[in-house]
Amino acid sequence: MNKQIRKTKVVTKNIVADFVAKVQNVFGVNLSSYEKMIEKGTNEIEKELKEENIEMDWYRYEISQLTNGAIAILFYGDKK
């Protein structure tokens, strides 16, 4: 039985949120639109795991920028 679980989510934001993030970055303000993107993607993965009734022994998220305004969230680990 394979205990490994892997999931990937790609999350994007709209052009207005991207522009606001660029302005915030100039002034050193938290990039809340990026924080929301990460939260959205991780919440979607957690929802899928709950719907599939999967409990994890250990897991890890890795987040990579694909393009300006798009990220990939990689989730992997072993289920209990």
N, CA and C atoms as a LAMMPS dump frame, in Angstrom:
ITEM: TIMESTEP
0
ITEM: NUMBER OF ATOMS
240
ITEM: BOX BOUNDS ff ff ff
-5.0000000000000000e+02 5.0000000000000000e+02
-5.0000000000000000e+02 5.0000000000000000e+02
-5.0000000000000000e+02 5.0000000000000000e+02
ITEM: ATOMS id mol type element x y z
1 1 1 N 0.84 -1.189 0
2 1 2 C 0 0 0
3 1 3 C 0.884 1.251 0
4 2 1 N 0.64 2.129 -0.934
5 2 2 C 1.414 3.357 -1.052
6 2 3 C 0.933 4.371 -0.026
7 3 1 N 1.848 4.824 0.809
8 3 2 C 1.493 5.784 1.85
9 3 3 C 1.754 7.223 1.425
10 4 1 N 2.417 7.411 0.295
11 4 2 C 2.765 8.761 -0.118
12 4 3 C 1.57 9.479 -0.737
13 5 1 N 1.447 10.734 -0.394
14 5 2 C 0.411 11.609 -0.958
15 5 3 C 1.126 12.809 -1.564
16 6 1 N 0.702 13.178 -2.775
17 6 2 C 1.211 14.379 -3.427
18 6 3 C 0.047 15.129 -4.046
19 7 1 N 0.041 16.435 -3.861
20 7 2 C -0.987 17.279 -4.474
21 7 3 C -0.322 18.578 -4.92
22 8 1 N -0.861 19.158 -5.971
23 8 2 C -0.357 20.427 -6.48
24 8 3 C -1.534 21.354 -6.746
25 9 1 N -1.375 22.594 -6.36
26 9 2 C -2.366 23.633 -6.658
27 9 3 C -1.638 24.812 -7.283
28 10 1 N -2.207 25.361 -8.331
29 10 2 C -1.699 26.585 -8.935
30 10 3 C -2.728 27.666 -8.667
31 11 1 N -2.273 28.752 -8.076
32 11 2 C -3.17 29.839 -7.684
33 11 3 C -2.674 31.12 -8.354
34 12 1 N -3.608 31.876 -8.905
35 12 2 C -3.266 33.149 -9.546
36 12 3 C -4.085 34.273 -8.923
37 13 1 N -3.628 35.477 -9.167
38 13 2 C -4.413 36.632 -8.731
39 13 3 C -4.679 37.52 -9.935
40 14 1 N -5.6 38.434 -9.763
41 14 2 C -5.957 39.263 -10.912
42 14 3 C -4.983 40.427 -11.083
43 15 1 N -5.084 41.101 -12.186
44 15 2 C -4.138 42.164 -12.533
45 15 3 C -4.205 43.344 -11.56
46 16 1 N -5.381 43.642 -11.031
47 16 2 C -5.52 44.748 -10.073
48 16 3 C -4.777 44.407 -8.78
49 17 1 N -4.981 43.191 -8.271
50 17 2 C -4.293 42.769 -7.045
51 17 3 C -2.783 42.738 -7.265
52 18 1 N -2.351 42.359 -8.457
53 18 2 C -0.926 42.33 -8.766
54 18 3 C -0.343 43.737 -8.747
55 19 1 N -1.065 44.697 -9.303
56 19 2 C -0.607 46.093 -9.301
57 19 3 C -0.508 46.618 -7.868
58 20 1 N -1.519 46.334 -7.06
59 20 2 C -1.512 46.784 -5.659
60 20 3 C -0.319 46.177 -4.924
61 21 1 N -0.027 44.902 -5.157
62 21 2 C 1.104 44.236 -4.506
63 21 3 C 2.423 44.899 -4.888
64 22 1 N 2.557 45.309 -6.148
65 22 2 C 3.778 45.992 -6.579
66 22 3 C 3.962 47.309 -5.837
67 23 1 N 2.879 48.05 -5.671
68 23 2 C 2.947 49.321 -4.939
69 23 3 C 3.279 49.058 -3.469
70 24 1 N 2.637 48.057 -2.867
71 24 2 C 2.915 47.715 -1.472
72 24 3 C 4.371 47.317 -1.294
73 25 1 N 4.914 46.601 -2.244
74 25 2 C 6.289 46.136 -2.158
75 25 3 C 7.269 47.309 -2.131
76 26 1 N 6.971 48.369 -2.886
77 26 2 C 7.827 49.55 -2.917
78 26 3 C 7.926 50.169 -1.523
79 27 1 N 6.815 50.145 -0.792
80 27 2 C 6.781 50.77 0.529
81 27 3 C 7.05 49.788 1.668
82 28 1 N 7.344 48.539 1.349
83 28 2 C 7.67 47.56 2.376
84 28 3 C 6.483 47.084 3.183
85 29 1 N 5.298 47.149 2.609
86 29 2 C 4.08 46.718 3.292
87 29 3 C 3.883 45.22 3.043
88 30 1 N 3.23 44.527 3.977
89 30 2 C 2.899 43.116 3.762
90 30 3 C 2.148 42.956 2.447
91 31 1 N 2.509 41.935 1.719
92 31 2 C 1.851 41.664 0.437
93 31 3 C 0.658 40.76 0.696
94 32 1 N -0.415 41.371 1.174
95 32 2 C -1.585 40.598 1.609
96 32 3 C -2.214 39.798 0.472
97 33 1 N -2.119 40.283 -0.771
98 33 2 C -2.709 39.522 -1.871
99 33 3 C -1.959 38.204 -2.082
100 34 1 N -0.643 38.198 -1.886
101 34 2 C 0.114 36.954 -1.985
102 34 3 C -0.188 36.043 -0.799
103 35 1 N -0.325 36.634 0.379
104 35 2 C -0.691 35.842 1.556
105 35 3 C -2.039 35.155 1.34
106 36 1 N -2.983 35.872 0.744
107 36 2 C -4.305 35.296 0.458
108 36 3 C -4.209 34.178 -0.57
109 37 1 N -3.321 34.313 -1.56
110 37 2 C -3.132 33.262 -2.556
111 37 3 C -2.635 31.979 -1.888
112 38 1 N -1.659 32.12 -1.001
113 38 2 C -1.109 30.957 -0.304
114 38 3 C -2.174 30.323 0.576
115 39 1 N -2.909 31.151 1.294
116 39 2 C -3.972 30.635 2.163
117 39 3 C -5.045 29.908 1.345
118 40 1 N -5.412 30.478 0.201
119 40 2 C -6.432 29.852 -0.65
120 40 3 C -5.974 28.469 -1.118
121 41 1 N -4.742 28.383 -1.597
122 41 2 C -4.229 27.111 -2.099
123 41 3 C -4.092 26.06 -1.012
124 42 1 N -3.556 26.443 0.144
125 42 2 C -3.395 25.472 1.227
126 42 3 C -4.75 25.037 1.77
127 43 1 N -5.707 25.95 1.831
128 43 2 C -7.057 25.587 2.284
129 43 3 C -7.716 24.6 1.323
130 44 1 N -7.513 24.787 0.022
131 44 2 C -8.077 23.856 -0.97
132 44 3 C -7.488 22.453 -0.794
133 45 1 N -6.189 22.384 -0.552
134 45 2 C -5.549 21.081 -0.338
135 45 3 C -6.084 20.423 0.932
136 46 1 N -6.177 21.188 2.014
137 46 2 C -6.699 20.641 3.271
138 46 3 C -8.143 20.167 3.116
139 47 1 N -8.939 20.909 2.339
140 47 2 C -10.328 20.514 2.092
141 47 3 C -10.378 19.19 1.335
142 48 1 N -9.544 19.037 0.318
143 48 2 C -9.498 17.78 -0.44
144 48 3 C -9.112 16.611 0.455
145 49 1 N -8.113 16.806 1.307
146 49 2 C -7.684 15.738 2.211
147 49 3 C -8.812 15.338 3.152
148 50 1 N -9.543 16.331 3.651
149 50 2 C -10.658 16.048 4.557
150 50 3 C -11.767 15.301 3.82
151 51 1 N -12.094 15.732 2.597
152 51 2 C -13.138 15.075 1.803
153 51 3 C -12.76 13.634 1.477
154 52 1 N -11.47 13.389 1.275
155 52 2 C -10.992 12.047 0.952
156 52 3 C -10.688 11.229 2.215
157 53 1 N -10.933 11.844 3.377
158 53 2 C -10.72 11.197 4.674
159 53 3 C -9.28 10.697 4.822
160 54 1 N -8.324 11.559 4.492
161 54 2 C -6.909 11.227 4.58
162 54 3 C -6.301 11.975 5.76
163 55 1 N -5.67 11.216 6.656
164 55 2 C -4.923 11.8 7.773
165 55 3 C -3.443 11.601 7.498
166 56 1 N -2.677 12.622 7.775
167 56 2 C -1.257 12.59 7.452
168 56 3 C -0.415 12.272 8.685
169 57 1 N 0.634 11.459 8.467
170 57 2 C 1.629 11.199 9.495
171 57 3 C 2.584 12.389 9.554
172 58 1 N 3.052 12.8 8.39
173 58 2 C 3.852 14.019 8.255
174 58 3 C 3.587 14.594 6.869
175 59 1 N 3.813 15.891 6.724
176 59 2 C 3.61 16.532 5.416
177 59 3 C 4.416 17.815 5.332
178 60 1 N 4.537 18.284 4.107
179 60 2 C 5.274 19.525 3.866
180 60 3 C 4.635 20.25 2.693
181 61 1 N 4.618 21.574 2.787
182 61 2 C 4.207 22.434 1.681
183 61 3 C 5.463 23.087 1.112
184 62 1 N 5.541 23.172 -0.192
185 62 2 C 6.572 23.96 -0.851
186 62 3 C 5.872 24.892 -1.82
187 63 1 N 6.279 26.147 -1.81
188 63 2 C 5.624 27.164 -2.631
189 63 3 C 6.651 27.759 -3.588
190 64 1 N 6.304 27.781 -4.862
191 64 2 C 7.195 28.321 -5.889
192 64 3 C 6.445 29.34 -6.725
193 65 1 N 7.132 30.399 -7.082
194 65 2 C 6.541 31.387 -7.983
195 65 3 C 6.674 30.875 -9.407
196 66 1 N 5.564 30.854 -10.123
197 66 2 C 5.584 30.429 -11.525
198 66 3 C 5.831 31.615 -12.441
199 67 1 N 5.009 32.642 -12.265
200 67 2 C 5.142 33.898 -12.993
201 67 3 C 4.76 34.985 -12.011
202 68 1 N 4.856 36.206 -12.448
203 68 2 C 4.41 37.301 -11.595
204 68 3 C 2.901 37.177 -11.415
205 69 1 N 2.463 36.912 -10.185
206 69 2 C 1.033 36.787 -9.918
207 69 3 C 0.517 35.366 -9.926
208 70 1 N 1.414 34.364 -10.006
209 70 2 C 0.98 32.965 -9.98
210 70 3 C 1.975 32.137 -9.169
211 71 1 N 1.442 31.278 -8.313
212 71 2 C 2.291 30.413 -7.509
213 71 3 C 1.827 28.965 -7.635
214 72 1 N 2.757 28.061 -7.412
215 72 2 C 2.443 26.634 -7.34
216 72 3 C 2.672 26.203 -5.9
217 73 1 N 1.694 25.503 -5.335
218 73 2 C 1.824 24.98 -3.998
219 73 3 C 1.922 23.468 -4.109
220 74 1 N 3.028 22.92 -3.679
221 74 2 C 3.265 21.478 -3.712
222 74 3 C 3.079 20.949 -2.295
223 75 1 N 2.305 19.895 -2.17
224 75 2 C 2.037 19.263 -0.879
225 75 3 C 2.454 17.809 -0.999
226 76 1 N 3.219 17.328 -0.027
227 76 2 C 3.572 15.911 -0.048
228 76 3 C 3.833 15.414 1.374
229 77 1 N 3.708 14.126 1.539
230 77 2 C 3.953 13.503 2.828
231 77 3 C 3.444 12.077 2.836
232 78 1 N 3.447 11.489 4.018
233 78 2 C 2.964 10.121 4.202
234 78 3 C 1.678 10.134 5.013
235 79 1 N 0.724 9.333 4.571
236 79 2 C -0.508 9.234 5.35
237 79 3 C -0.337 8.22 6.461
238 80 1 N -1.173 8.384 7.495
239 80 2 C -1.113 7.491 8.654
240 80 3 C -1.537 6.098 8.292
